[in-house]
Amino acid sequence: MTRPFDTTPEAHAAQVAVWRGMSPAARAAEAVALSVAVRDLARAGIRARHPEYRAAQVERALLRLLYPGLAERALGPGLESP
């Protein structure tokens, strides 16, 4: 496992030990929680760049970030319309 550049070897070893001690269900729950957190941060970034967007527009912009080709086919090109 490659250590992130911004993490000390000791901190990385401690994190890996925690992961190895978790059950598969706990690791899956942690992965889901991290995914939710990343999406929330992405939404906050979209709102910061586009304070005029309504909630539906923020969600469309998030979909375009996460799934660019699929979102364009499903939603069409262009701005995040309601």
Legacy VTK file of the C-alpha trace (Angstrom):
# vtk DataFile Version 3.0
C-alpha trace
ASCII
DATASET POLYDATA
POINTS 82 float
0.000 0.000 0.000
1.466 3.344 -1.027
1.730 5.951 1.717
0.204 9.351 0.903
2.794 12.129 0.548
1.202 14.196 3.311
1.239 11.388 5.891
4.114 10.351 8.130
5.162 6.700 8.029
4.035 6.288 11.646
0.589 7.764 11.012
0.171 5.647 7.886
1.133 2.474 9.755
-1.378 3.309 12.496
-4.151 3.894 9.937
-3.404 0.645 8.119
-3.493 -1.216 11.442
-6.926 0.258 12.176
-8.213 -0.760 8.735
-6.870 -4.301 9.144
-8.592 -4.568 12.510
-11.991 -3.635 11.074
-14.532 -6.191 9.957
-15.501 -6.194 6.280
-18.851 -4.643 7.222
-17.129 -1.872 9.183
-14.756 -1.163 6.282
-17.725 -0.996 3.912
-19.560 1.372 6.262
-16.460 3.579 6.468
-16.179 3.625 2.663
-19.813 4.705 2.368
-19.315 7.423 5.001
-16.247 8.734 3.166
-18.136 8.736 -0.138
-20.975 10.737 1.430
-18.466 13.188 2.913
-16.739 13.704 -0.448
-20.076 14.333 -2.180
-21.047 16.827 0.528
-17.739 18.660 0.034
-18.299 18.693 -3.734
-21.792 20.148 -3.225
-20.345 22.843 -0.957
-17.814 23.711 -3.647
-20.535 23.933 -6.285
-22.612 26.201 -4.013
-19.559 28.405 -3.354
-18.922 28.793 -7.093
-22.607 29.159 -7.974
-24.539 30.716 -5.074
-27.450 31.333 -7.452
-28.041 27.592 -8.014
-31.116 26.009 -6.492
-30.854 22.559 -4.868
-31.786 20.703 -8.078
-29.119 22.614 -10.009
-26.486 21.714 -7.418
-27.427 18.040 -7.789
-27.201 18.250 -11.582
-23.785 19.904 -11.333
-22.664 17.147 -8.955
-23.845 14.487 -11.395
-21.886 16.212 -14.166
-18.757 16.098 -11.986
-19.185 12.462 -10.998
-20.436 11.040 -14.284
-19.581 13.497 -17.076
-20.402 11.356 -20.120
-23.464 9.734 -18.619
-24.788 13.028 -17.234
-24.439 14.736 -20.605
-26.356 11.924 -22.317
-29.048 11.908 -19.620
-29.315 15.635 -18.908
-28.060 17.171 -22.136
-25.179 19.621 -22.518
-25.074 23.055 -21.001
-25.926 24.790 -17.801
-27.572 23.192 -14.815
-31.188 24.026 -15.540
-33.955 22.992 -13.134
LINES 1 83
82 0 1 2 3 4 5 6 7 8 9 10 11 12 13 14 15 16 17 18 19 20 21 22 23 24 25 26 27 28 29 30 31 32 33 34 35 36 37 38 39 40 41 42 43 44 45 46 47 48 49 50 51 52 53 54 55 56 57 58 59 60 61 62 63 64 65 66 67 68 69 70 71 72 73 74 75 76 77 78 79 80 81
